Amino acid sequence: MKREILVQAYAKINLTLEILSKREDGYHNIVSVMQSISLCDRIRVKTEPDGIFVECSCPGVPGGRDNLAYKAADRLKKVLGIKKGAWISIEKGIPSAAGLGGGSSDAAAVLRALNLLWKGGLSEEEFADLAKDVGADVPFFIRGGTALAQGIGEKLKKLSPIPTLWFVLVKPSFGVSTKEIYEKFDSMEKDIKIRPSHGQLLTALYRNDLISAAPHMVNMLEGVTASLYPQVKDIMEVLSGEGCRKVLMCGSGPTVCGVVSSREEVFRIRQRLLKFNYPWKIYIARTVNYGSIIINRSKGGKIWEREDCRP
């Protein structure tokens, strides 16, 4: 009988993003405080006699071999040295090409699910080593929560959970290429003066002092993406005008995040934005302390659910 698992894969935001030197391999070294948030994809993973099959609910996201989840499953299969296969169905809740790490989160969640289904027995440390081969952000999503990332994102220091923050996430109708943004950064780097203070940010957050933390939430790619896509700046101005304690771009963009301290504030801002019929997708989320959650396992072929993605 085929066995099946349902797993939720959570998005991330960069509370800080500092770009350091460009490496010989073309990537950039970074320092970033990464944080998992409650926006998530749902993934059904089922055993097959052989082969790996990936399908996705979002037309703009590739299935098959071009999906990072396929790469993750294929890599795990080779590491374990097994002939078993898998069917992977991704229901997108995280917008794609948005700077929220959806593809990397899906890949990490698939690794966790298949480790159970294929009885791989890998530890978290072994997962982290394997995840580096799949993608730079994938190691973070193995554990999720709050972490300080260095290198190209693969060197992680797990941090204690921060007090709950709430987010209004606004995604314009277009996506951006991370490669394009970093290439433009190289030509603009000398003009970017402000850098985040990761230590001061964390000290303030652990005191539950969002007002003091806000000035240290800095994304060095923000001005780069806004220079190429002015609508990003427009969204930032709208969120600032709605009273968000801090507004910053997520990753390489184009999603913009408004940070607030309470559930009531986040729903109030969301409702006001919806009234104006902006041509943007609007999401709400809160901090979570995990990268993915196994929701269930199959029992006699039946799937049951006990949690959803909403904050």
TARAWO-V646426 format. One record per run of one state. SS is the DSSP state (h for helix, s for strand, l for the rest). FROM is the first residue (numbers start at 1). LEN is the number of residues. If there is no record, write none. Layout:
# TARAWO-V646426
((SS/FROM/LEN) (SS/FROM/LEN))
This chain:
# TARAWO-V646426
((l/1/3) (s/4/11) (l/15/2) (s/17/6) (l/23/5) (s/28/21) (l/49/3) (s/52/5) (l/57/7) (h/64/3) (l/67/1) (h/68/13) (l/81/4) (s/85/7) (l/92/10) (h/102/16) (l/118/6) (h/124/11) (l/135/3) (h/138/6) (l/144/2) (s/146/5) (l/151/4) (s/155/5) (l/160/6) (s/166/6) (l/172/6) (h/178/14) (l/192/6) (h/198/9) (l/207/3) (h/210/5) (l/215/4) (s/219/1) (l/220/2) (h/222/7) (l/229/2) (h/231/11) (l/242/4) (s/246/4) (l/250/6) (s/256/5) (l/261/2) (h/263/13) (l/276/5) (s/281/7) (l/288/4) (s/292/6) (l/298/1) (s/299/1) (l/300/2) (s/302/1) (l/303/9))
